[in-house]
Amino acid sequence: MSALVTLPLICFIGLFIIGNKSELFKGYTALIGSGNLLLLFVCLETEVLSSLHELNYTWIVSFWITITLLISFNTYKSFSWRSFNFLKEGPIWLKLITAFVLISTLTVALVAPSNTWDGMSYHMSRVIHWINNQSISYYPTPIGRQNYMPPLCEEAILQLQVLSQSDHFSNIVSWFYYSLSLICLGAITAELKLNRTYQWLSAVLGSLIPMAIFQATGCKNDTTLTFLFLSFVYFLLKISSQPTLSLSILAGISLGLGLYCKTTFLILGGSFGIWFCFLHSLNSQTTQARLNLIKSLAIVLVIGTVISSPYWIREAKTGFEGVHAEASLQNNEDKTPLGITANLVRSMAIELTLPVPAWNGSLYKCVTTLLGSHLNDPKTTYPGYQYLAYYWPHEDHMGNFIPFILIFISLIILTFKFKNLTNNHRLLYLSPLTAVIIFAILLKWQPWINRLYTPLFFLSTPLISLGLNEISLTYKSFNLKLCTQIAVLTCLVFAIPALFINSSRPIISLNSQGIFQVDRITQYFANRPELKSDYLTIDAILKKSHLENTSVGLLLGPDDWEYPFLVLSGAVCGNAHAAYHVHTIEPNKPERVIVALGSMATALSKNTNLRVIYQGPYGGLYEAK
């Protein structure tokens, strides 16, 4: 591994120091803005080099060395540890819990490889294809999501993969932006005019959201999306009282990067943006102030559109095939009140599961009774799945029991106090609820729907601080400190499974499958251990055959695990470093050596033009006669 992998971090610190010199960008704004600018560098550099077909080690390293030197030159005389003073205030016990969570998740992110299902089929595989192609342009592949899914998070992973010449830092992107999301929570709470204790409370409660903890240690884009969404919210809150050009640019960058990261940002950002425009248009301010706000929002929209446009242009060239493909799977076909209610009820029920079978059984009966024939209606349910009530510490299925309860209670409290709330308070009350309803209207229910709600759980966390503040102001005898301690410690207890017994990347494992107990190759197959034997056998045969100059055709289904096989071949940083060169089979192009994986494992076994070298249930190796 190379020390070059530290260059993006050095850039981030330098950007923060530069931003912190200005009165306008001090503290939270400097940190959040730096996180956005770092991703903007990734986006612009990748798009430019990709258009030139020069997305390679030489140019990527040259870019980061150059930009690091430029930033360092501007920060050398400006550095002061006082830049971080704004993080020092607040209860020490909340800081210690936050540090404990961040260190625990960082350990998992660094030690364990990426091994989520989506990561193995498309998130990580597309990175290697981009390195081989020296471009992020669409390429032939049976796994369509490698092309049409927004690319930002994987572009960031690509930078670290090239700089380090390994995939040991592929989870760090998620962890880094999970950490910055906690900063955003403190910043948003500050914009609600709550003190530093409440700001730390929001941050620590956000850090203990179980689903967020899972996403912080993997290669998916949910925590990066969360950061960009919270950034967008924060900058708009700032703009509401201070519509400056600089804040408008930063909000526009967050909007553009959010759309470039994941299409669900349309729902998240749209829900907040619509309520923002509505509430502030009703605000009794001067005509000039309203005009300034309109100008700022226009700048935000223009910048957001420009930044995200390369992705949408690539999609438009295909006739939006990706959008149509996802819509065919996910579009809710029953938008009646009953269909929407079925989605909402099942989504809420996911949050309420516990490691208590009797409880989960009762929960299932309640949901079944409420929904009846709508329980697993194919019009509202993702194909091939059905609602079940179970507790599983897994990154696609874990509920957020205590955070959900706390947010629900806070919403009740704030409902009774709604008339006394400011516009910004009402924004945080209304926009998450609106987004959840829009999700229920547009998307079919799916067992992993809770993962899509991660940004909304984060945005709702400051409501807990706001609710506690309202209660303490109303009832002087209310023991705020005790209530806060109970809330945080309960969240911590319920977050322990996510922190230590993550079923994909466990620190502690009773069956000796923890990240410190098994080798790295075995960990790639943690979610599908049945694949390992066939993949390793095929790889061993190919390496013994001395096929350094032979191209191996790969036959896959639309959701098969390509990445572990690419790792085995040695292609983590592209085929130039591999023991044999792997590429996707294309129509009408003859292949001498073919590997079929996953669902395609037996597809070629009866082809009389091929000699079967190895045939397993999850993989096969064939040679042309």
KAKA-V15193 format. One record per backbone hydrogen bond with DSSP energy under -1.0 kcal/mol. CO is the residue of the C=O (numbers start at 1). NH is the residue of the N-H. If there is no record, write none. Layout:
{{CO,NH} {CO,NH}}
This chain:
{{2,5} {3,6} {4,7} {6,10} {7,11} {8,12} {9,13} {10,14} {11,15} {12,16} {13,17} {14,18} {15,19} {16,20} {19,22} {26,29} {27,31} {28,32} {29,33} {30,34} {31,35} {32,36} {33,37} {34,38} {35,39} {36,40} {37,41} {38,42} {39,43} {40,44} {41,45} {42,46} {43,47} {44,48} {45,49} {46,50} {47,51} {48,52} {49,54} {50,53} {54,56} {56,60} {57,61} {58,62} {59,63} {60,64} {61,65} {62,66} {63,67} {64,68} {65,69} {66,70} {67,71} {68,72} {69,73} {70,74} {72,76} {75,78} {75,79} {80,83} {81,84} {82,85} {84,87} {85,88} {91,95} {92,96} {93,97} {94,98} {95,99} {96,100} {97,101} {98,102} {99,103} {100,104} {101,105} {102,106} {103,107} {104,108} {105,109} {106,110} {107,111} {108,112} {116,120} {117,121} {118,122} {118,123} {119,124} {120,563} {122,126} {124,128} {125,129} {126,130} {127,131} {128,132} {129,133} {130,134} {130,135} {134,55} {142,144} {143,146} {144,147} {144,148} {145,149} {151,155} {152,156} {153,157} {154,158} {155,159} {156,160} {157,161} {158,162} {159,163} {160,164} {161,165} {167,170} {171,175} {172,176} {173,177} {174,178} {175,179} {176,180} {177,181} {178,182} {179,183} {180,184} {181,185} {182,186} {183,187} {184,188} {185,189} {186,190} {187,191} {189,194} {190,193} {195,199} {196,200} {197,201} {198,202} {199,203} {200,204} {201,205} {202,206} {203,207} {206,209} {209,213} {210,214} {211,215} {212,216} {214,217} {215,218} {221,225} {222,226} {223,227} {224,228} {225,229} {226,230} {227,231} {228,232} {229,233} {230,234} {231,235} {232,236} {233,237} {234,238} {235,239} {236,240} {238,241} {238,242} {242,244} {244,248} {245,249} {246,250} {247,251} {248,252} {249,253} {250,254} {251,255} {252,256} {253,257} {254,258} {255,259} {256,260} {258,262} {260,152} {262,265} {263,266} {264,268} {265,269} {267,271} {268,272} {269,273} {270,274} {271,275} {272,276} {273,277} {274,278} {275,279} {276,280} {277,281} {283,285} {286,290} {287,291} {288,292} {289,293} {290,294} {291,295} {292,296} {293,297} {294,298} {295,299} {296,300} {297,301} {298,302} {299,303} {300,304} {301,305} {302,306} {303,307} {304,308} {305,309} {308,312} {309,313} {310,314} {311,315} {312,316} {313,317} {315,318} {315,320} {316,319} {320,324} {321,325} {322,326} {323,327} {324,328} {326,330} {327,331} {330,444} {336,340} {337,341} {338,342} {339,343} {340,344} {341,345} {342,346} {343,347} {344,348} {345,349} {346,350} {354,356} {356,360} {357,361} {358,362} {359,363} {360,364} {361,365} {362,366} {363,367} {364,368} {365,369} {366,370} {367,371} {368,372} {371,374} {372,375} {377,380} {379,333} {380,445} {382,385} {392,394} {393,503} {394,397} {394,398} {400,404} {401,405} {402,406} {403,407} {404,408} {405,409} {406,410} {407,411} {408,412} {409,413} {410,414} {411,415} {412,416} {417,420} {418,421} {422,426} {423,427} {424,428} {425,429} {426,430} {427,431} {430,434} {431,435} {432,436} {433,437} {434,438} {435,439} {436,440} {437,441} {438,442} {439,443} {442,332} {445,382} {446,449} {448,451} {451,454} {453,457} {454,458} {455,459} {456,460} {457,461} {460,463} {461,464} {461,465} {462,466} {463,467} {464,468} {465,469} {466,470} {467,471} {468,472} {469,473} {470,474} {471,475} {475,478} {478,480} {479,483} {480,484} {481,485} {482,486} {483,487} {484,488} {485,489} {486,490} {487,491} {488,492} {489,493} {490,494} {491,495} {495,499} {496,500} {497,501} {500,507} {500,508} {506,515} {509,512} {514,517} {514,518} {519,523} {520,524} {522,525} {523,526} {528,531} {531,535} {532,536} {533,537} {534,538} {535,539} {536,540} {537,541} {538,542} {539,543} {540,544} {541,545} {547,550} {550,581} {552,583} {553,595} {554,585} {555,597} {557,560} {560,562} {562,566} {563,567} {564,568} {565,569} {566,571} {567,570} {569,579} {571,574} {574,577} {575,578} {581,552} {583,554} {586,589} {592,624} {593,553} {594,622} {595,555} {596,620} {597,600} {598,601} {600,603} {604,607} {607,610} {609,625} {611,623} {614,621} {618,598} {619,616} {620,596} {621,613} {621,614} {622,594} {623,611}}
